[in-house]
Amino acid sequence: MTVRPGPCLTRETVRPCLSRERARGGIVAGVDEAGRGPLAGPVVAAAVVLDPDCYPDGLNDSKVLTAARREALLVLLRDCAEIGVGSASVAEIEVLNIHWATMLAMDRAVAALPRGPGHVLVDGNRQPRWAYATTTVIGGDALSLSIAAASIVAKVTRDALMADLAAAHPGYGWATNMGYSTREHFAGLARLGATVHHRRGFAPVAAVLQSASA
């Protein structure tokens, strides 16, 4: 399970590594989110501080991993990484908008870490309004191991939440589409209307509801 990091750049591809974390030194957290784009459900963020001498092999952008691999990696991460998870509800998304709700979820994730980080690496080009020293990394989940780990934690956590909501609200396909825009989800909206978990401020939801009531 102990993996020594190699260079980010190999002959074949660019892969996540710890070069950015080691350049900052001290406690460095990687932060990423899941759920900016769906039509339903909360947005979830995770913050992860990796132990450079003990982390699972195969950490990568959650989007390139299978669900089974993500879940297996999360089990391993829980054994040797410091993890914080935060979320913003649909009600908060409606009030703040999805960008600032995402920033709020990230803030909560870092606050949930066992120890405050000395530096934070955030996926993307925007960061929350906080006091932590921060570096934004575009495409960070494919470059930084701690951000990759955070992307896995956030994705698995949110997928589990959506599976629970799917059981309580059948007909929208949330167990498989996770609240994203799919034919099954739109059909459910048209047939059943919106639940309290739908983001009514999102144009596709509003359009389907308006069409159904016409």
Secondary structure, DSSP 8 states (H G I E B T S, - for coil): -------SB-SS-B--BSHHHHHH-SSEEEEEEE-SS-SBS-EEEEEEE-BTTB--TT---GGGS-HHHHHHHHHHHHHHSEEEEEEE-HHHHHHH-HHHHHHHHHHHHHHTSSS--SEEEEESS---S-SS-EEEETTGGGTBHHHHHHHHHHHHHHHHHHHHHHHHSTTS-HHHHTT---HHHHHHHHHH---TTB-TTSHHHHHHHHHHH-
